[in-house]
Amino acid sequence: MITALPVCNAQVEVSSGIDMSYPLMFNKYNQRLNYGQISFGVRLGVSYKPQGTQFFPTLNYTFGRTRLPLQQIGTNVACENFNYQNVMLNGNYVITFNNQNSLYIIGGIGFMDYARAGAALAGKGGEASNINIDSVSNITKIFPSIGLGMEYVYGDAVNQKLYMSLGLNFQYIIFLQNDNYYHLTVEDYNLQKTVAYSTYLSGHAIIPTFYITLHYLLGKEIIFWKKKDSRYE
């Protein structure tokens, strides 16, 4: 004899959106907070989200273009541009307010993959100079990261098939001192001189990111069946 157990609603949510970030790198080679580093990316995600749950996991994948500092040179900063890929496994804790608005508290772990995409000199005098990367060594492309953030969903959008959310996230990445060595030269056209620098892409990176995401909720009913043991009939 076959008996049907209660129906369980399992929901998978897919999402896509756009990111705007402003990475900050703190080390002894650069003290300037602004080096033309406003970055943009595309976000894709998938969540397992049972109906009415207060906690659910999300796997996010983001790619885009960003910039990190190599060496401060007066009022300018020698930078490396990167194409990046970011994979994060997040846990989402749902807080629902009396007006039904929802706030997701998000924490996660993952990794960041940086691929070099050319050097640049940021600052007011950057257009009068030229930067060349002469050599690199001990290059590391993949870095572990941790994230903490929040995401807001307006009350009327909660539990809808299609809805939008706004989010703010902070990622923290450590770049080790003995990796990512750069030897570069900067040619100053105004002063008619060339200066060589040796530097590391090292330190602590904090990446605040604002994003807008469009979600689509897939619902599927799953019925579990089992065969009743005839010995107990």
Residue pairs with C-beta under 8 A, 6 or more apart in sequence:
1 227
1 228
1 230
1 233
2 225
2 226
2 227
2 228
3 225
3 226
3 227
3 228
4 223
4 224
4 225
5 223
5 224
5 225
5 226
7 221
7 222
7 223
8 221
8 222
8 223
8 224
9 50
9 51
9 219
9 220
9 221
9 222
10 48
10 50
10 220
10 222
11 48
11 49
11 50
11 51
11 217
11 218
11 219
11 220
12 46
12 47
12 48
12 49
12 217
12 218
12 220
13 46
13 47
13 48
13 49
13 215
13 216
13 217
13 218
14 45
14 46
14 47
14 215
14 216
14 218
15 43
15 44
15 45
15 46
15 47
15 213
15 214
15 215
15 216
16 42
16 43
16 44
16 45
16 213
16 214
17 42
17 43
17 211
17 212
17 213
17 214
18 40
18 41
18 42
18 43
18 211
18 212
19 39
19 40
19 41
19 42
19 43
19 62
19 64
19 209
19 210
19 211
20 38
20 39
20 40
20 209
20 210
20 211
21 38
21 39
21 40
21 41
21 66
21 207
21 208
21 209
21 210
22 37
22 38
22 39
22 207
22 208
23 37
23 39
23 66
23 67
23 68
23 205
23 206
23 207
24 33
24 37
24 205
24 206
24 207
24 208
25 68
25 69
25 175
25 203
25 204
25 205
26 203
26 204
26 205
26 206
27 175
27 200
27 202
27 203
27 204
28 203
29 69
29 70
29 71
29 72
29 199
29 200
29 202
29 203
30 69
30 70
30 71
30 72
30 77
31 72
32 69
32 72
32 77
35 67
35 69
35 77
35 79
35 122
35 123
36 67
36 79
36 120
36 122
36 123
37 66
37 67
37 68
37 69
37 79
37 122
39 64
39 65
39 66
39 67
40 64
40 65
41 62
41 63
41 64
41 65
41 66
41 84
41 86
42 62
42 63
42 64
43 60
43 61
43 62
43 211
43 213
44 60
44 61
44 62
45 58
45 59
45 60
45 61
45 213
46 58
46 59
47 56
47 57
47 58
47 59
47 92
48 56
48 57
49 56
49 217
50 56
51 159
51 219
53 94
54 93
54 94
55 91
55 92
55 93
55 94
56 91
56 92
56 94
57 89
57 90
57 91
57 92
58 89
58 90
58 91
58 92
58 106
58 108
59 87
59 88
59 89
59 90
60 86
60 87
60 88
60 89
60 90
60 108
60 110
61 85
61 86
61 87
62 84
62 85
62 86
62 88
63 83
63 84
63 85
63 86
64 83
64 84
65 81
65 82
65 83
65 84
65 117
66 81
66 82
66 84
67 79
67 80
67 81
67 82
67 120
67 122
68 79
68 80
68 82
68 114
68 201
68 205
69 77
69 78
69 79
70 77
70 78
70 79
70 80
70 119
70 182
70 184
70 197
70 199
70 201
71 77
71 78
71 182
71 184
71 197
71 199
72 78
73 121
73 186
73 195
73 197
74 123
74 125
75 123
75 124
75 125
76 121
76 122
76 123
76 124
76 125
76 126
76 129
77 121
77 122
77 123
78 119
78 120
78 121
78 122
78 131
78 184
78 186
78 197
78 199
79 119
79 120
79 121
79 122
80 116
80 117
80 118
80 119
80 120
80 133
80 182
80 201
81 116
81 117
81 118
81 119
81 120
82 114
82 115
82 116
82 117
83 114
83 115
83 117
84 112
84 113
84 114
84 115
85 112
85 113
85 115
86 110
86 111
86 112
86 113
86 145
86 171
87 110
87 111
88 108
88 109
88 110
88 145
88 147
88 171
89 108
89 109
89 110
90 106
90 107
90 108
90 147
91 106
91 107
91 108
92 104
92 105
92 106
92 151
93 104
93 105
93 106
94 102
94 103
94 104
95 102
95 103
95 104
95 105
96 102
96 158
97 103
97 155
99 155
100 155
100 156
100 158
101 152
101 153
101 154
101 155
101 158
102 152
102 153
102 155
102 158
103 150
103 151
103 152
103 153
104 150
104 151
104 152
104 153
104 165
104 167
105 150
106 147
106 148
106 149
106 150
106 151
106 167
106 169
107 146
107 147
107 148
107 149
108 146
108 147
109 144
109 145
109 146
109 147
110 144
110 145
110 147
111 142
111 143
111 144
111 145
112 142
112 143
112 145
112 171
112 173
113 141
113 142
114 141
114 142
114 143
115 141
116 136
116 139
119 131
119 132
119 133
119 184
120 126
120 131
121 129
121 130
121 131
121 186
125 190
128 188
128 189
128 190
129 186
129 187
129 188
129 189
130 186
130 187
130 189
131 184
131 185
131 186
131 187
132 184
132 185
132 186
132 187
133 182
133 183
133 184
134 183
134 184
134 185
134 196
135 182
135 183
136 180
136 181
136 182
136 183
137 181
138 178
138 179
138 180
138 181
139 179
139 180
140 175
140 176
140 179
140 180
143 173
143 174
143 175
144 173
144 174
145 171
145 172
145 173
146 171
146 172
147 169
147 170
147 171
147 172
148 169
148 170
149 167
149 168
149 169
149 170
149 209
150 167
150 168
150 169
151 165
151 166
151 167
151 168
151 213
152 165
152 166
152 167
153 163
153 165
154 163
157 163
157 164
157 165
159 217
160 217
161 216
161 217
161 219
162 214
162 215
162 216
162 217
163 214
163 215
163 217
164 212
164 213
164 214
164 215
165 212
165 213
165 215
166 210
166 211
166 212
166 213
167 209
167 210
167 211
167 212
167 213
168 208
168 209
168 210
168 211
169 208
169 209
169 211
170 206
170 207
170 208
170 209
171 205
171 206
171 207
171 209
172 204
172 205
172 206
172 207
173 204
173 205
173 207
174 204
174 205
175 200
175 201
175 202
175 203
175 204
175 205
176 202
177 200
177 202
178 200
179 200
179 201
179 202
180 200
180 201
180 202
181 198
181 199
181 200
182 197
182 198
182 199
182 200
182 201
183 196
183 197
183 198
184 196
184 197
184 199
185 194
185 195
185 196
185 197
186 194
186 195
186 197
187 193
187 194
188 194
188 195
